[in-house]
Amino acid sequence: MKSNFSTKASLETQVESVNAHKVANDLLRKVLTHAPAIICILRGPDHIYQFANEKYLHLIGNRDIIGNLFGMRCLNWKDKNSLRF
């Protein structure tokens, strides 16, 4: 059985790791948001918008795309099976 000290130290290490991860994510978001480039991030096999900076949003007409399938909202495609890359 682990001592209380060992369990507390492990928990503190996990909290520090989560905090470091959050700081890194926040920094990356700031860099991507202010980058002089058109940037979007897609996730998963269905290419769901996770992030888009202001330059990208301006390019596509300032549509609300986060959480939507790439191409469907932006290009008004009705059937995702018609997407060809």
N, C-alpha and C positions, 0 to 999 in steps of 0.2 A: 504494500500500500504506500502511495506517495505521501510525503509530508505536506502539510499546509504550505510551507515555504516553497516547495518545489512546484506545487499546483499554482500558487500565486505568481511565481516567476514565469511559468509557462503562459499563464493568462496575460501577464504584462507584455511578454514577447509577442503574443498574438495581436494584442491591441496596438503595439508599436508598428507591427507589420501592416496592419490594416490602415493605420494613420499614414504611414509612408506611401502606401499604394494610393490613397486618396490624394495626397500632396502631388504625387507624380501624375495622376490623372488630371488634376486641376491645372498643373503646369502645361501638360500636353494640350489640353483644351484651349488654354490661353494662347499658346503658340499657334495652333491651327486656326483659331479664330482671327488672329491678327496677321497671319501670313499673307504676303503679297501674291497670293495664288488662289485659284478656284479649287476648293477642296470639299469632298464629301467622303464619308465613311459608310460602307455598307456592311451588313453582317449576315451570316448564314447562307445556305445554299439558295435561298430565295431572293437574296440581295435586298434586304430591308434597310432603309435609310436609318442610320444611327446618329449621324452628325452631318451638318452642312454649314460651312461658314457663310458670312454675308455676301461674299463675292459669288459663291455658287448659287445662293438663293436669288440674288439679283439676276443672274444669268437665266434662271428658269422662271422668272416672273414673280418672285417672292411668294411662291406657293407653300402651303403647309405640308411638308413631305415627310417629316420625322415619323418613323413607325410604318411608313407605307412601302410597298414593293417598288423597287427601282423601275422606272418607266411607266408604270400603271398610272400614277397620279400626274406625273410630269408631262407625259405625252398622251394622256387620255386613252391608253390602250385598254380594251375591254377584256382581252384574254391573254393571261400571262404566257400561255403556250405559244403565242405568236411572237414572243420575244426572240430575236436572233442576234447573236453577238459575233 
